[in-house]
Amino acid sequence: MTGRESIKVALVGIPNVGKSLIFNRLTGGKAWVGNWPGVTVEKKIGKLRINGAEAEVVDLPGIYSLTAYSIDELIARNFIIEENPDVVVCIASAVNLERSLYLAISLLELGANVVLDLNMIDLAEKEGYKVDSARLGGLLGVPVIETIATTGYGIDKLKNAIRKALQEKGRNVRIVNYGREVEEAIEKLEKLIEELTPELTSKYPARWLAIKLLEGDSDVLSKVVKLPRGEAVVSHARSLKECLERKVGDLESYIIKRRYERVLEITKAVVRKVVAPAISLTDAIDSVLTHKVLGIPFALSILYLLFRFAFEVSTPFVDLIDVAINGYLHDLVIGITTLPEWLTSLLADGVIAGVGTVLTFLPVVAFFFLGFAVFEDVGYIARIAFLVDKLFSKFNLPGKTIIPLIIGFGCNVPGVMATRTIEDENDRKTAALIAPLASCNARLPVYLVIGAAVLGYSAGFAVLSMYALGILLALLMGFAFRRFLFRGLSSGFVMELPPYMKPNIGNVAMKTWERTKKFLFKAGTVIFLGAVVVWFLSVTGPTGYLGPDHIEESFAGIIGNWLSSTILKPLGWDWRASVALLFGFIAKEVVVGTFGVLYGVGEEEETVAHAIAEHHSFTPLTGYAYMAFVLIYIPCVATLAAIRGELGLKYAILALVYEIVLAYVVALIIVAGGHALGIA
Amino acid sequence: MMPLAYARNGALVRVVGIKAGKGLCRRLHELGIIEGKMLRVVKSQGPGPVIIEVVGDSSPNACRKHPSFFNRGVVGGRLLLGFGVAKKIMVEEVLAP
């Protein structure tokens, strides 16, 4: 062990190997979550007790290799080099052995002190084979521990292995033989590096540097060139590379191929066939769920099920929160007579009402994400990406874009953040910009109220059409962004497709919480501030403080009146509708509450619908246009903040502007089109 | 020779070439999709996205000896390749479905 106070353990693995579960098993689930410096890739750190000392466990991003091509890989690689963790636990999947071992080999070449965790051995047995872990350990020269993360099997052994690895560092940088000619070149370069740039060899194995220079790794090249005598090393590497490429073709591909050949040798030696199942359950399920014709209808009904589940199950919780905050807490504050009137109003009508409205959505959002996490853990969500890919590719978008959109049905904030998993930068930016067009849970009450008020029997159809409209517009805008803003063809996508599995409670709970938390924290900060601003605009006017019952004379009323008599005039909405839109900027669920306040009928959805119908505020046509406008017009403040976090201020403003314009155009088309067809 | 996007459901194909930029080529190589390797087409929307398994041992001899082994191709795990990517991978059919 080194003389440092803290012991560092890093977790690495390819996607879908159960890394998060292993992390939880090792650390007891307690984690500090932040971002890697300068990028929006999540960093998770937990604590593990070893021999009475505390070790810091760092969860590195899910990666396939250690090139300098993607942010995730650079983060993992730099962490291993710069922070020099005492142990690197490489989590391998027994049912995805080849790609797991490729990563393990890359780690060994980098000189990491590797412990290999062979996870999911139960699934391998189900598939009809066994992995000889002792032999595997012998071939790689590292300890190999079998685990089943879902049950906790082998975790204690893994902890022991980490403890042992702290004392004896097994390093095996010569794991792959690249063939005589390339090996000779590597050797020459190694000597040159040791001689001319000894600064580097204290951190990096010379052999790794030599291989990376031959591969043409941009990050290593720039590091070497910076050194006083680095130029000589680089030019020598270049000439060696040219010379070799005349014999073996592209050196980078050649090196990858050699690594895979080594992986295959190892796999062949350690995989023992037990019995081959005739047809796997996954194949049987997939023959229906990914069927060319039946697949999409199935996906739609599963989505519908997800919505029903979220709304039905959450109803009692919603009512409870509503009574507690909007009823009890609100009345309690109103009852404090010692405070000045404006302060009572700020607390009751601004803070409590604003946050209360958002919190009543917490159960719906949480249950939606719970249902989503179950389908995700089972392995179904990835299949949806397959189903829609052909359609999406017509719009120059990868099928993977559907995942942020579906998450966006729950809440747009985690939807926007989910775009991180899209590798291609242009694809990712496009996805983040169109993600707010997915109709989130907060918009539904608006549709329901307006629909009930003016659309009668066709309300149900109108509500469904909003979801379809959202997706259609997302596709069209995605196409437009790829055409004019992020030019070039979509590079497509590759995704691991795990076999169908029983959902794991821990995993589902963790994913549900991670997404719900994003909704909750945004509600607690951004929406809170927004609610206060809205309150201020609605209780003050040119004459000063007015109190809560004079909205028409307040700044908000004045702006609403101005909007409805100028820009929004062609759409036929009155000043109340315009004020509600203004307030809906904070969070779209506020729209219903605003109508309630403006009509003086409270926030109950039925009474609000009744009041809207009585005042003849909308015709069926303008009501429908209003629904569409609410769907599109701006992502709420929290979503804008999320876009800013992912893409920067410039793109947040772009999202704001394009959505307002798009909403206006769509609403105008609905109204004008309806008039042309003779609909009132 | 044809793009993988056009391969038939259940066919066994051999990768002949990858017509893509350096970045994507490398990514696919690292996933085990390498010239000469065999892929089992688990699901295809011909033409469209495909679900494939990279067959562990692609030597013709091994395929003949252990048909069940390469049919399942389990050690590789399954990959979903979007239409855009599947169009760039050129394959030839080795075994009809």
Interface residues (C-beta under 8 A of the other chain):
Chain A: N16 Y64 S65 T67 Y69 S93 V95 N96 L97 E98 R99 Y102 A124 E127 G128 Y129 E252 S253 I256 K257 Y260 L264 T267 K268 V271 K273 A276 P277 S280 D283 D286 T290 K292 A382 A385 F386 D389 K390 S393 P398 G399 K400 E423 L489 S490 S491 G492 F493 V494 M495 E496 L497 P498 P499
Chain B: G21 K22 G23 L24 C25 R26 R27 L28 H29 E30 L31 G32 I34 V42 K43 Q45 G48 P49 I51 V54 G56 D57 H66 S68 F69 N71 R72 V74 V75 G76 G77 R78 L79 L80 L81 G82 F83 G84 V85 A86 K87 K88
